[in-house]
Amino acid sequence: MSPKVKKTSEGDLIVMPLKEFEDLIEEASRRGAGKALKRVGLDDEQAGLDIRDLRDFLKALRIAKKDAFNVFVKWFVVGILTLITAGFISLMGNHLNIK
């Protein structure tokens, strides 16, 4: 232990300066983040490009989903209007003299 770190009389607590504690936590989080990135395969120089590509892909997927829904709604409305028009023509067919 460094001279600034002291064990308490109970033996289960350690007292250290705040700056040293913050440095310890920062180093631990840096190591943990590095291990997590390595585990998912994002620990090389291409990792930034991979993340950008994934973001672009997700953005394109969201746009495609939105557009697909809009197309579905348009076709549904056109189908309903076609059925209404066909029903109207079949009802009025006897009264119309189309030659």
N, C-alpha and C positions, 0 to 999 in steps of 0.2 A: 504494500500500500504506500501511496505517496505520503509525504509528511503532513499534507493538508487534510488528508482523510483520517478520521478517527473512529474507532469502534466505541460504542457506548459500553457502559458497565454491564448491561444485560447481555451484550454479545451479539444480539440479533439486529441491531440498527447500526447504520454507518452514517456519519455526519461528514459532509464535504461542502466546499464553497459552491454557490449557485452557478457561477460561470463554468466550473469544472463539471458539474452535473449536466448543464445544458450542452456542453461539448460532448459528453458521454452519450447523451440521448441523440444528438445530431449524428454522431458516428454510427450508432446502432441503427438509426433509421436509414442512413445512407447504405449501410451493408444490407439491411433487409430489403430495400427497394432494388438494389442490384441483384440480389438472389431472386426476387420475384420476377424481374425483367428477364433474367437468364432462364428461368423456368418456363416462361411463355415464348422464348425465342426472340426477344427484343433487346439483346445485349450487344449487337454489332453496330457498325457504322450506318447500315441501311435502316435502322430502326425508325428514325424520323420519317423517312420516305414511306416505310410500311404503314406507319400511323396515319400519314396524310392520305395514302391510298385507301386505307380502311374508311377514313372519314368521307372521302369522295364517293366511295362505293355506297356507304350508308345514305349519303345525301341523294344519290341517284336512285337508290331503292325507295326512299320516301317519296320522291317526285313520281316515280313509276307507279307506286301504290295509289297516290292521289289521282294521277291521270287515269289509271285503270278504273277507279271508283267513278270518276266523272263520266267516262265512256259508258260504264254500266248504267248509270242513271239516265244518260241520254238515250241509250237503246231501249231501256225500260219505258221511258216516256213515249218514244216513237211507237213502240209496240202497243201500248195502251191506246194511243191516239188512232193507230191503224185499226184496232179492234172496235173502237167507238165508231170510226168512219164506216167500217164494214157492216156493223150492226145498223147504223143509220141508213145505209144504202139498201140493205136487205129489207128493212121496214118500209122504206119509201119506194122500193122497186116496183111494186104493183101500181103505184100512182104515177110513175114516170113513164113516158112513152119515148124511149130512146130508140132511134132508128138509124 
